[in-house]
Amino acid sequence: MSCLREACGVVGAAHPEHDVVEQLWRGLLAVQHRGQEGNGIFTLDRGKFHHAKYLGLVGDLSKYGSLKGVEE
């Protein structure tokens, strides 16, 4: 995905106790008109990054179900 040349939308979320993947996914849906070539979510869980990246439109939340994102 390093060769994408389109505009993109960026969203962020943080919460000290709850998973933020669904909130990030909803944010991606809201801004996907900014760049429809690809999408992805990065999360931080106890100091370790997790990510999922896909080509095309955002799609179902279930694609991101394995991401963890609770900071302690």
Order of alpha helices (4+ residues) and beta strands (2+ residues): alpha-beta-beta
